[in-house]
Every structure is written in structure tokens, then in C-alpha cells.
Amino acid sequence: MIRGCTAEIQSGKHKGVSLSHAFNNRAFAYTRKGQYQLAIQDFDQAIRLKPGDATMLRNRSLAKEKTGDKIGAEADLAAARRIDPNIR
């Protein structure tokens, strides 16, 4: 999945929300492999391209928590809940 997402990101075919989804999918794959710093970098890009996405903020929060960044994780979770109060 990481290789495929990387190819899509580097292809230049995607912009905006579509590119955001490719970064988000790769970030999720990095998270599953325990590569949290790489996941956070990709979540950063995904959120930059699609601001206001509560799910991406929550996912970045989880990755930050795994790296020990409790303050960053709490800030992302709070931001996600401001957008969608039902986010857990």
C-alpha cells in the first residue's frame, strides 16, 4: 500500500482532495507499520490539502500519541471534536 500511494503522490495526476486522500492512505499504512513519524508527516500534508477533516485530525492525534506527543495529540483531538463532536 505504501508503494502504491507513493506512486500516486509522485505521479502528479492528483491535486487537492484527491492528493489529500493519497497522503492519508499512506499515513494510515505507516501507522499500521509503527512508523509514526512518517505517518504524522503524511497526515500533515493530507490536512494541509483538506483542512477541516476531523477524521484526519483524529488519526494524526493517534499517531502523535504513539510518539509520546501527548500535548499534540490532545490538541489534534480537540480540533477534530470542534469539527465533529462525535469523533472519538
Phi and psi in degrees as a GROMACS rama.xvg file:
@    title "Ramachandran Plot"
@    xaxis  label "Phi"
@    yaxis  label "Psi"
@TYPE xy
-61.7296  -45.5762  ILE-2
-62.1689  -43.1296  ARG-3
-65.0779  -42.5648  GLY-4
-65.6169  -40.4028  CYS-5
-61.179  -42.6969  THR-6
-61.1807  -42.0887  ALA-7
-65.3936  -41.687  GLU-8
-63.1519  -43.9387  ILE-9
-79.0971  -12.841  GLN-10
-67.4188  -26.512  SER-11
80.2589  1.45636  GLY-12
-78.8251  -19.4015  LYS-13
-111.558  145.991  HIS-14
-139.945  162.071  LYS-15
53.4912  -129.563  GLY-16
-60.4414  -39.3643  VAL-17
-61.5861  -44.6381  SER-18
-66.9511  -36.7838  LEU-19
-58.0807  -42.5265  SER-20
-65.4858  -36.922  HIS-21
-64.2348  -43.9873  ALA-22
-63.4534  -42.7866  PHE-23
-62.2531  -43.7451  ASN-24
-63.9476  -40.7962  ASN-25
-67.7423  -39.0359  ARG-26
-60.344  -42.2812  ALA-27
-61.4035  -41.9697  PHE-28
-64.2551  -41.9771  ALA-29
-61.1666  -40.5776  TYR-30
-60.6134  -44.2449  THR-31
-62.8684  -26.4201  ARG-32
-90.6576  -0.595871  LYS-33
80.1403  14.7853  GLY-34
-96.691  72.9055  GLN-35
-69.2359  -35.855  TYR-36
-64.47  -42.6994  GLN-37
-64.7772  -38.5371  LEU-38
-61.7641  -45.3935  ALA-39
-61.2229  -41.7119  ILE-40
-60.4388  -42.0227  GLN-41
-71.4803  -38.6373  ASP-42
-61.3155  -38.3489  PHE-43
-56.0629  -47.1859  ASP-44
-65.8002  -42.4779  GLN-45
-61.0146  -44.1006  ALA-46
-69.3145  -35.5821  ILE-47
-61.87  -38.7214  ARG-48
-80.1331  -24.7554  LEU-49
-138.093  71.3642  LYS-50
-62.855  148.516  PRO-51
87.5264  11.6075  GLY-52
-89.4451  107.274  ASP-53
-63.6701  -37.2719  ALA-54
-65.7833  -42.8987  THR-55
-64.3872  -39.3285  MET-56
-63.2305  -42.6731  LEU-57
-63.6541  -42.0542  ARG-58
-64.4926  -40.1931  ASN-59
-65.1387  -36.0632  ARG-60
-58.1412  -44.4558  SER-61
-63.6399  -41.212  LEU-62
-65.9116  -41.5936  ALA-63
-63.1101  -39.2525  LYS-64
-59.9387  -40.7296  GLU-65
-65.3498  -25.6591  LYS-66
-88.5227  -3.72301  THR-67
92.7026  4.60575  GLY-68
-85.9229  75.1798  ASP-69
-63.6434  -41.2012  LYS-70
-64.0986  -46.5339  ILE-71
-62.7984  -39.7212  GLY-72
-63.8103  -44.6953  ALA-73
-64.9053  -38.4078  GLU-74
-64.6609  -43.8254  ALA-75
-65.3733  -41.2789  ASP-76
-64.8057  -40.751  LEU-77
-63.2651  -41.3696  ALA-78
-64.1698  -40.7908  ALA-79
-62.6995  -40.979  ALA-80
-71.5565  -26.7672  ARG-81
-67.3155  -32.6008  ARG-82
-79.8893  -44.2115  ILE-83
-137.847  100.422  ASP-84
-60.6911  -14.6862  PRO-85
-88.7735  -3.83161  ASN-86
-63.878  135.731  ILE-87
